[in-house]
Amino acid sequence: MKKYIMALDQGTTSSRCILFDKDGNIASLVQREFPQIFPSEGWVEHDPMVIWSTQISAATEAVLKIGASWGEIYGIGITNQRETTILWDKHTGEPVYNAIVWQCRRTARICEELKEAGYSHLIKGKTGLLIDPYFSATKIKWILDNVEGAREKAERGDLCFGTIDTWLIWKLTAGKVHATDYTNASRTMLYNIKELDWDEELLRIFDIPRAILPEVRPSSSLFGVTDKGILGYELPIGGVAGDQQAALFGQCCFGKGDIKNTYGTGAFMLMNTGDVPYITDDGLLTTIAWGVGDKVIYALEGSVFTCGAAIQWLRDGMKLIESAQDSEYYARKVPDSGGVMVVPAFQGLGAPWWDPYARGIIIGITRATNKYHIIRATLESLAYQTTDVINLMEESTGIKITSLKVDGGASANNLLMSFQSDILGIPIIRPSCIETTALGAAYLCGLTLGVYKSMEDIAMGKRIDSIINPEMDDGWRAEKKAIWKNAVNRCLGWKA
Ligand code: ADP
């Protein structure tokens, strides 16, 4: 009897495996952290073989620790850190270099040159992305240009490129399948998200041979089966999506205008924009949300650099709280922030301000201000920053957002969630299972394998922990937002 769907959640700091039952409950969870490699200032790498070994051992342990058998597993869904780039030898399977991680800034110069050459508009129009070292294209180019023999091999068709999903599929199928899904392809900066194909012009600009690229398939489709020599069992790989897109799917944001925010170290918002790729010039990214069957859904993506990290600062830098959870307890000791605003622009500000020179500010302090006001104002800053991005998405698309689905560590904070609801003026929906990324991969796989009949079927079974409704009126909202805007204006351009 089949009971579980296996989600492989390959993240930036750990490889995790979760077994979900059909109702989306967690039956088993195993996490294996792995080392980050920092070869020089601003460079970040992972060992591809360690990614593989931690992922496969997490999977094996997740099955063994609950006494399950491989025969009880329907199949595997994969979700992964996006953009991270691996090139390996097609014949030996050996990586020619470490994985260059999305955070790695080594290709900043290449990106500057592309911008100076005037490619920004062309690249945005085709890929929905801004020119930045995050995305895979310049990382591939760097490996081809800097690893001895790599370019010759690539041109002979002896190399494979993959994001982490592609690497895991290749390893799980013992080299039989070289494929990725729409969501991961859409983060490479080589994929034309409108034509749904690798783009010849971009391949020329980045000087990357097409022969190294994987086949691109719908996120919910059969990618292959695991080789018997790997797990001792042939399991279908039925779903693949990059982490943020998987979370959007796991949150069942299936309708146009449905949006989720993940409150982690930073905050990531993705909004389903249906079958329309809204390409905007306001700093938001356009990306593929998923492909299911022959239908492709697009999303707008915006992020906040400093979200939960501001709570970490209260704890580790300011020593005002002992744990992140304490922030709620202390913030509740005052009825509001007493007119204090904290703008945690520690690394500058992103959308909609786009100012790398902005720096943090605490303003509105009076003799009556105490530490609880500062804690409360810091918590509220997470909600204000989220609101700025969401309002920008609404303005850019004309789509009215009617509720916000939340996950990530700080979404557990009830005070933050009610303030978020008040300042947005819409309900906040928090799911019972906050492992939405892994759940999204499991759903995509379950959909392929017929565990779920349809996306409606998935959405019907989705359980909600709480819905938080706004209690404040438009006048209150307008006043608060005006004060926030004032505070932000005062921190812009601070660091010359
Ligand atoms: P990441 O995946 O980026 O590591 P997580 O989703 O695990 O992030 O969330 C951790 C972040 O959330 C931390 O920055 C932490 O400060 C913040 N956080 C965790 N719990 C709370 C809480 N109850 N209230 C406010 N912030 C919290």
Residues whose N, C-alpha, C, O or C-beta is under 5 A from the ligand:
A	BS01	ADP	Y263 G264 T265 G266 G308 A309 I311 Q312 A324 Q325 S327 G408 G409 A410 A412 N413
